[in-house]
Amino acid sequence: MSAAGVLRGAAWTYGAQIATIMLQLAYAATTSRLVGAGGFGTYAVSLIVAGMVTLLASSGLGQSVGRLMELQAGQLSKLNLFSWLVGSIASAFVYLSADTWATIWGDSEAASPIRMTAALALVSPPLGVATGLMRRTGEFRSLAVLTLFCNAVGMLAGGFAAYQWRSASSLVASAIIAQCLLVVCATYQSRKYLLRSPCGSKIRSLVIFSWKITIANMLSYFTGNITRWGVSRMMGPAALGSWNRAEVVTTIPFQQLQSAMVQAVYPEFRHDIDSPKRARQVWPEMLTLAAWVAFPTASVLAVLGPEVIPVLLGPGWTETSQLVPYLAVAAGLQLISTLLASAVEALGRFGWIWSTQGILITVQLISLFVLWIYRDLIVAVSALIVTGLVRHAYHVFLCVRANYIGFPRLARGYAEAVTASLLLSGPLLLLLNGLSKTGSPLPYFVLALVPLLSFGCLFVLIRRSLLIEILAKYGWIPSKVLSLLQIRRK
């Protein structure tokens, strides 16, 4: 697939996810008025437990399909049957162990919604195969439309369930309905591969690669949830519910964008498995483009979020808004670090992955100790920023050493994206503080002048940036715009 094709795929995926985010905000605003913070905490526990089992069962099946150089119907049909078998085992495990997991997390109310998430464990493995195949065949538009439709149906049904029962179990209904509907639609869409006679090539190599990814993702799961477990045990489900609420408007939108990017580019990494020559040129450009999206967006959300969210979503969000700046920065970093981590994963560099997870688990254990001392949610969410920085810095180091990334070009792209973020968020923060306080020490003409100077500097930066160079290289900027900026297409 060409660079333009990858961009179109990401655009279709993210366009559908943007619409989903809008629905999620309306859904969150409604359910936050119907279910309290404790209910959201119990709901968060149930999803964390289901997520662990889902990772164990299926995390690598979609990636295995994405790496295939050739598609064989018999092989894929056999893999689909295998995924349903694994899903059935995972589902039974979730259902039977619900009480145990509720005890581990210190929330006896979580047992019932955990049992309900057994349905998610059942369909997640075949869903990974079906959607992974659609991305491998370039059916981004169809997958985007199907995903949006199923999410919309799930949230409508989930909203009705929350209105009727006002419990953590009712919050789980949305995800269950959406995923069950999507696996049916995606499997039917790819029926010429998945519903054929299961014969042909063996699936052993695909399953082995899948389980290696599963082990890596299980380590990643523990890295991401050690601190959450500490919050639940030390501060109670309500504190975890506040964290979960704040993630709805910070982490989840970035994860949607992250998912769109990774889904579009992951199959393309198969071209870099045998040689780093292509990667050395393409990967810094890919990461630079992502940084220009993630860093400015995260910085603006960090400034505006605490002011806007309580107004838009109601009084139930006031307490959680103080977490938004930290989670916004962590989410922006996570988008970049996950993009590079997915490239490392596609290469099959599992030695790099094991060592990375060992370092990150150590960081999280230190964070857990600090949380035990201070008992403060800010400590917990700040640990996410440290984790993202450490993971990405280590992966960049490994890729530069193996000649997959040219560091000077990447460093330039990151420096320009960070500078642009400061030029956007700095004046915005100054304006908000200056206008919201009576008797501000700064006169109004200074408050008006600073943004003008900042945007002027931002224009000069963008005009000379690596971002414009990359966009012009691939023909993603119209000639008239290039002429207006006095830039020559290289």
LOVOLO-516943 format. One record per residue: x, y, z of N, C-alpha, C in turn. Coordinates in steps of 0.02 Angstrom, whole numbers, plus 50000, padded with zeros to 5 digits. Layout:
N
XYZXYZXYZ/...
//
This chain:
490
500424994150000500005000050000500445006250000/500265011349962500635017649959500545021650022/500975026850030500905031250088500225034650089/499985036450029499325039650025498785034750046/498875028350028498385023350047498365022250123/498965022250153498995021650226498665027650259/498785033550232498475039550260497715039350254/497465037150196496735036550187496445031450237/496815025950246496575020850293496535023650364/497055027250384497055030250451496505035550456/496395039350402495885044550403495185041550411/495045036150374494395032950380494295030150451/494815026850476494765023950543494665029250595/495065034550591495005039750642494375043850634/494145044750572493515048350562492945044950597/492925038250591492405034450626492495034950701/493125035050724493255035250795493105042050824/493205047350785493015054050808492265054250821/491885051450774491155051250784490985047050846/491355041550856491255037450915491395041350979/491935045450977492115049451035491545054251053/491245057251001490695061851014490115058151049/489985052151025489465048051056489665046151128/490315044751137490545042751204490475048551253/490615054551231490545060251276489815061151298/489355060451250488645060851268488455055051314/488715049151298488565043251339488855044151410/489475046751414489795047751480489435053051520/489235058551486488875063851521488215061351550/487895056751513487255053951537487355049051593/487805044251583487895038951633488215041651697/488625047051692488935049851753488405052851799/487835054651771487285057251811486845051651839/486905045751810486495040051831486865035251877/487525034751868487935030051908488485034051942/488575033152007489065036952045489785034752032/490255038252064490965036752055491135029652077/490805027252131490915020452153490715015352100/490155016652066489945012252012490435012251955/490715018151938491215018451886491855014751906/492025015051971492605011351994492505003851988/491915001352006491754994251998491764992351925/491484996651882491484995551810492204995151784/492644999651809493344999651787493684993051807/493544990651866493844984251889493634978651842/492984978351825492734972951782493074973151713/493174979151685493494979651620494234977851623/494564979651678495264977951686495354970351688/494924966951726494964959651730494824956451663/494294958751629494134956051563494694957551514/495004963451520495554965151475496134960451483/496284958451545496834953851556496714947151521/496114944551530495954938051500495934938651423/495684944251398495664945251326496374945551297/496824948951331497514949151309497814942151308/497684938351361497954931651366497694927251310/497064928251291496754923951242496904925851170/496954932351155496924934151083497354939951060/497774942651103498084948951086498494948751022/498764942951003499194942850944498884940250881/498254938050882497964935050823497884940050766/497634945950781497554951050730498214953250701/498734953950744499394955850720499694950350676/499574944050694499824938550653499544938850582/498894940350577498584940950511498874946950474/498994952450509499254958450477499944957550448/500344952750474501024951750449501054946850391/500494943750373500494938750319500674941850252/501134938850217501314941150150500794938750100/500514932650111500004929850067499414927550109/498804928350081498204926450116497924920050086/497824914950128497544908550106496904907250145/496364906050108495704905350140495684899650190/495964893850172495944888150218496314889450282/496894892750276497294894250335496934899250381/496624904350351496284909450391495644906650422/495294902250387494704899050415494884894750475/495444891150470495684887050526495864891450585/496184897150572496364901750625495744904650659/495214905750619494584908350646494274903250694/494264896950675493994891750719494404891250784/495064891750777495494891550836495344897350883/495204903150854495054909050895494414908150936/493914904950906493284903650943493404898651000/493834893750989493994888951042494344892451100/494834896651085495184900351137494714905051173/494264908451136493784912851167493324909251214/493114903251197492674899451241493014897751307/493654895751303494024894151364494114900451407/494284906051375494374912251412493724914551445/493174913751409492524915751436492344911751498/492454905251495492304900951553492744902951612/493364904551599493824906451653493584912851687/493384917951648493144924251676492524923051719/492064919251694491434918151729491554914551796/491974909451795492064905351855492514908751907/492934913351886493414916451933493204923551954/492584925451939492364932351953492434934252026/492224929852072492254931352143492974932252166/493414928252140494124928752159494414935352138/494264937552076494534943952053494244949852092/493614949352111493304954652151493654955252218/493854949652247494214949752311494914952752303/495254950852249495934953452236495924961052231/495404963752197495364970952188495024974552246/494804970852296494514973952354493834977052342/493444974252294492784977052277492304971352267/491924969652320491474963952316490914964952265/490744971252249490214972652201490424971152129/491074970052117491324969152049491184962252021/490994957452062490914950552038490384950051983/489814953351992489274952851943489474955751874/489734961951871489944964351805490524960451774/490964957651816491504953551789491214947351754/490704944251783490384938551750490094940551683/489804946551680489524948751616490064949651563/490674951651583491204952651533491464946151505/491214940551529491394934151498491204934151424/490674937751407490474938351337491014941851296/491344946851325491894950351290492474945551278/492634941551329493174936751322493024931651267/492384929851259492194925051207492324927651137/492104933851124492124936351055492774940051037/493184941751086493784945651071494274942151025/494434935651035494894932350989494644932150916/494024929950902493794930150832493724937250805/493584942050849493554948950827494234951450804/494764949350840495444951150820495624948450752/495424942150739495564939150674495184942750618/494534943950628494114946850576494324953950559/494434958050611494624965050598495344965550574/495784961150598496464961050573496494959450499/496064954850478496034953050407495774958850364/495274962350389495004968050351495534973550343/495934974550395496474979550389497014977150342/497164970650344497684967850300497474968450227/496834967750212496594968350143496424975450123/496544980250168496434987250152495714989550155/495274985850188494564987650193494444992450252/494814997850254494765002450310494085005950312/493835007750253493205011350250492635006950278/492595000850255492064996250278492124995050353/492744993850376492844992550447492654998650489/492825004650464492655010750501491905011650507/491545010550453490815011350454490495006150500/490724999850495490454994650537490584996150612/491194998250627491364999750697490945005350725/490855010650685490435016250708489725014050720/489445010250674488755007850680488675003650743/489134998850754489074994350811489174998150877/489645002850878489745006850939489125011050955/488815013850903488225017950913487655013750942/487555007850913487025003350939487185001351012/487824999851025488014997851093487895003351144/488065009551125487975015051173487245016851184/486845016251132486125017351141485825012251189/486005005951177485755000651221486045001351291/486695003251296487005004151361486705009951400/486545015351365486225021051399485555019151427/485175015251389484525012951414484605008351475/485125003951472485244999451528485435003451591/485865008651582486065012651639485475016451669/485015018651626484415022251650483965017551689/483925011251666483475006451699483765003951765/484425002151766484684998651824485195002751865/485505007751835485955012451870486475008851913/486815004151881487315000151916487934999251872/488464996651902489074995251864488944989951810/488514985151825488364979951776488034982951714/487614988051724487274991151666487774994751621/488334997251650488845000651609489204995851562/489244989451582489604984451541489204982851478/488554983851478488124981851422488334984951356/488554991251357488744994751296489304991151259/489844989451295490414986151263490234979151238/489834975551277489644968651257489244968751192/488734972951189488314973151130488714975451069/489134980651077489524983151021489994977850993/490354974351036490854969551012490524963350983/489974960951014489634955150987489354956550917/489074962450908488804964350843489364965250792/489924968150813490474969350766490794962850742/490864957950787491174951650765490744948050713/490084948650720489634945650670489704949250603/489704955850605489744959750543490414958950508/490964959150547491634958750518491764951750490/491524946650524491604939850499491224938850434/490614941450431490224940950369490564944850312/490854950650327491184954550276491784950750246/492124946750288492704942950265492544935550258/491924934050241491694927050239492064922850188/492324925750134492674921750083493324918950110/493574921850164494174919150196494014915350260/493554917850300493454915250367492924909750372/492474909350323491934904450326492014899050274/492634897850253492784892550205492974886150243/493084880850206493304874550236493994875450267/494084873750331494734874750365495264869750343/495604871150289496124866750264496694871050239/497194867750210497754871550181498334871950230/498694877550228499304878350267499164877850342/499684875950378499624875450451499634882450481/499354882950541499324889350575499824889650633/500254884750638500714884350695501144890650701/501424893050646501864898950650501464905150671/500844905650647500424911350667500264911150741/500114905150766499944904450837500554905850881/501144903550860501754904750899501894912250904/501854915750846501954922950848501434926350892/500804924050886500274926850926500404926151001/500644920351022500754919251093501354923051118/501844924251076502404928551097502164935651110/501714938051066501424944651077500994944551139/500644939051151500224938551210500634939251274/501204935951277501634936451336501854943651345/502064946851290502284953851293501714958351317/501124957151291500554961451310500314960051381/500404953951405500244952651474500714956451521/501354956751502501824960751541501614968051538/501404970251478501174977151471500544978451512/500114973451516499504973951556499684975251630/500154971251656500344972251726500674979051735/501074981151686501384987751690500854993251695/500324992551655499814997651653499324997451711/499304991851748498784991251799499044990151870/499694989851879499954989351947499734995251989/499815001251961499625007251998498875007552008/498485005451958497755005451966497535000752023/497864995052026497714990452082497874993752148/498444997352151498625000852212498115006152231/497855009752182497335014852196496705011552224/496495005952193495895002552216495974999852287/496554996952302496664994052368496794999252422/497165004552404497375009452455496875015252463/496515016852409496095022852410495355021252397/495195015052376494505013052367494265013552295/493715010052278493435010052210493235017052186/493015021452231492795028052210493375032052179/493985031352208494565034652180494725031952111/494675025252103494785022352037494245024651989/493635025652013493105028251971493245035251947/493535039551990493715046351969494245046051914/494735041651922495245040651871494925038451806/494475033651810494135031051751493745036551715/493405040751753493025046251723493485051051686/494045052751717494515057451685494795054551621/494885048051618495155044951558494665045251499/494025045651515493515045951462493645051851415/493865057451442493955063451402494685064951386/495145060651408495855061651393496155055551359/496245050251397496585044351371496205041051315/495555040251322495165036551272495175039851203/495075046451197495135049451130495825048451098/496355048951139497025047751112497115040451093/496825035951132496865028851114496505027351049/495965031051036495615030150973496055032250915/496395037950922496855040250870497445035450864/497705033250920498255028450921498055022050885/497455019650899497215013650867497155014550791/496905020450770496835021750698497505021650664/498005024850695498675025050664498985018050661/498975014550717499295007950720498955003050672/498295003150671497934998650626498104999850553/498215006150535498365007850466499075005950446/499555007150491500255006150472500524999250490/500204995650536500494989350559500634984450502/500174983350455500334978650401500934980850359/501084987450357501634989950317502314988350349/502334987050413502964985550446503254978850423/502844974650391503094968250367503654969250315/503664975050282504184976450233504864977850265/504884979050330505504980950365505804975150404/505494969250400505724963650440506424961350420/506554961250355507194958550330507754963750326/507574970150321508084975350313507844981950343/508314985550377508134991950407508184997850359/508364996750297508495002250250507885006650242/507295003750229506685007550220506485010950285/506555007350341506345010050405506735016350424/507375016550409507795022250429507525028850400/507215028450342506925034450312506205035550334/505815030150336505095030850347504905031750420/505225028250466505025028450536505095035350567/505655038950557505685045750585505135050350558/504965049550494504425053550465503755051750496/503635045250505503015042950536502945045750607/503485045350646503465047650715503405055250720/503715058750672503665066050671502945068250657/502625065050608501925066650593501485065350654/501605059750687501195058050746501315062950803/501945065050811502105069750864501765076550854/501705078650790501375085050776500625084750789/500355078750790499655077950809499585077350884/500005073150914499925071350985500125076951033/500715079851022500965084651072500555091051076/500405094451020499995100451026499295099051053/498995093551031498325091851056498325090551131/498825086851154498875085251225498985091551267/499405096151241499555102151280498945106751285/498565107351231497965111451233497435108351279/497355101751275496875098251318497065098951391/497715098751405497955099451474497775106251503/497765111451461497605118151484496855119251487/496495117351434495785118751430495345113851469/495575107551473495155102351502494885103951571/495305105851619495035107251686494525112751689/494545117451641494065122951640493415121051606/493465117151552492885115851509492485109751530/492825104551553492495098151566491935098551617/492035101851675491475102151723490875105951696/490995110851651490445114651622490055110351572/490415106551531490085102551479489765096251505/490095093051554489875086351575489545086051643/489515091651678489125091851739489545091651802/489235092551860489585092951924489935086451943/489715080851917490035074551933490755074051909/490965078751867491635078551838492105083651870/491865087651916492285092851946492885089851982/492765084652021493305081652060493835078552016/493635075751959494115072351915494495077051869/494265083251862494575087751814495305089351832/495485088851896496175090251915496665084951889/496405079151870496835073951842496965074851768/496545078951736496565079551663497235081751636/497575086951663498225088951634498735083251632/498765079451686499255073951689499075068351640/498435066651638498225061351593498275063351520/498175069851505498235072151436498955071551412/499425073651453500135073151435500335065751428/500115061551475500265054451471499975051251409/499375053251390499045050451331499415052351267/499645058651263500035060751204500675056851197/501025055851254501635051851252501495044551234/500935041951260500765034951247500635033751173/500325038651140500185037851068500835036851030/501345041051044501975040651009502345034251026/502375032751091502755026851113502435020351088/501775020151086501435014051062501535013150987/501565018550949501685018050878502355014850863/502875017150898503535014150888503565007050917/503225005950973503214999251002502874994250956/502364996450918502034991950871502504990050814/502934994750794503434993250742503934988050767/504164988950829504624984150858504304977250863/503664977150882503294970850887503244967450819/503074971350767502994968450701503644965450675/504214968250695504864965450675505004958750709/504644957350763504774951150800505374951750846/505554957850866506124958950911505904957950983/505784951551002505504950251067506004951151124/506654950651109507144952151160507104959351183/506994963951135506884970951151506254971851194/505734968151175505094968851210505144966451282/505474960651293505534958051361505924962951405/506484965451380506894969951420506514976451435/506124978951386505724984951398505234983951454/504874978351452504364977151503504674976251571/505264973251575505604972651639505764979451669/505994984151627506144990851651505504994351674/504964993651635504344997251651504014994451714/504044987951724503764985051785504144987751846/504794988451840505184991351894504964998551909/504855002551856504615009351865503945009451900/503495004951881502825004751912502845002551985/503294997952001503354995852071503615001552115/504075005552088504305011452124503725016352133/503325017252080502755021752084502245019252136/502155012652140501695009752189501935011352260/502585011052271502855012552337502735019952355/502845024452306502725031552317501985032852331/501545029252294500825029952306500645027652376/500955022452399500815019852467500995025052520/501515029052505501725034152553501245040152552/501065042552492500695048852487499935047952480/499705042152455498985040952446498655046552407/498935048252349498695053852308498625051552236/498035052852205497925050852136498405054252087/498635060252104499105063752060499755059652053/499965056452106500555052152103500445046352054/499845043452057499685037652014499685039551941/499355045051923499315046851852499975049751827/500375052851872501035055351851501495049551832/501385043751863501795037951846501695035851773/501115037351745500995035751674501455039951629/501575046151648502025050451608502725047651610/502965045851669503635043051676503695036551635/503195032251639503205025951603503255027051528/502845031751501502855033151430503525035851407/503815040351446504475043051428505015037651427/505015033551478505535028351484505465023251427/504855021051413504755016151359504985018851292/504775024951276504945027651210505685029051204/505985031851256506705033251253507105026851243/506905021551277507265015151270507185012251200/506575012551173506465009951106506845014051053/506855020651061507235024751014507975022951017/508235022051078508935020051086509085013451049/508645008451058508745001951026508705002550950/508225006350925508135007050853508695010950820/508945016050855509525019850828510135015350825/510235011450877510815006950879510785001650825/510174999350808510084994250756509994997250687/510065003850681510035007450617509335007650587/508815007050628508135007850604507905015150604/508235019350642508045026350648508665030750645/508625036150606509145041250606508975046350659/509385046650713509195050750771509165058250757/509635061250720509595068550711508935070850679/508695067150630508075068950597507475068250645/507475062850683506925061850731506945067150786/507545068650812507605073650864507365080450840/507515082150777507265088450750506505088550748/506205083150724505475082850720505145083450788/505425080050839505145080450906505225087350936/505825090350927505955096950955505465102150926/505345101750861504885106450830504165105450855/503955099150863503275097650887503185100050959/503685099051001503645101351071503625109051073/504045112251032504045119651031503355122251009/503065119150958502395121250936501885120350992/501945115051031501485113851086501535119351139/502145121451154502245126751203501985133451177/502065134651111501825140851082501055141151081/500735135351082500005135151085499745135451156/500015131351199499745130651267499965136151314/500575138651305500825143851350500385150151351/500275153351293499835159251292499125157751314/498885151651298498205149751319498155149551395/498655146651427498665146351500498715153451530/499115157651499499175164551523498515168251518/498175167351462497525170651452497005168251503/496965161751513496475159151560496605161651631/497235161651651497405163951719497295171551725/497475175251673497405182451675496685184751675/496275181551634495575183651628495135181151684/495345175651716494925172751769495045175851837/495585179751843495745182651908495635190251906/495265192651955495165199851959495805203151983/495935209051958496535212551977497165209151951/497135206651890497705203351860498285208151855/498905205851871499485210351867499655212151795/499385208451747499545209851677498975213951645/499135219451612498615223351578498345219351519/497735221251498497395217451446497755217751378/498095223251364498425223651299499015218751297/499325217351355499855212351357499555205351347/498985204151378498655197651370498455196451297/498295201751261498115201151190498735200651146/499285203851166499895203951125500255197251126/500265194051183500635187751190500395182451141/499735181151134499515176251085499705178151013/499665184550996499855186650929500585185050915/501025186650961501735185150953501845177650949/501485174050991501555166750992501355163650926/500785165750899500555162950835501015165050777/501315170950782501795172850731502405168350732/502655166950792503225162350798503035155350775/502415153350789502185146750769502165146150692/501945151450659501915151450586502615150750557/503095154350584503785153950559504055146950571/503915144150630504155137450646503875132250597/503215132550585502895127650541503175128250470/503255134350448503495135450379504185132250367/504605132250418505285129550411505355122550441/504805119450460504835113250498504915107050453/505125101650486505165095150453504465092750434/503965094750472503275092850457503085094850386/503195101150368503025103550302503435099950249/504065098750265504495095150217504225088150202/503985084750254503715077950244503055078150206/502615082750225501965083250192502055085150118/502525089550104502655091450034502955085649995/503375081850027503705076149994503195071149968/502675069850008502175064849988501585067949952/501625074349936501095077549898500455078649937/500505079350004499915080150046499745087450058/500125092050027499975099150031499845101649960/499285104949948499145107649880499695112449858/499805112749793500335117049765500215124349782/499585126449784499435133449800499655135249871/499575130449917499785131749986500545132149989/500885127749953501615127949952501865134549923/501525136849871501715143249840501605148949889/501055148649926500905154049974501435154150029/501665148250051502185147950102502885148750074/502935149450007503575150149972504025144249986/503735138149978504115131949989504125128149923/504695125449906504765121449845504655114049863/504295110749819504195103549828504835099849809/505075095549856505685091949842505535085149812/
//
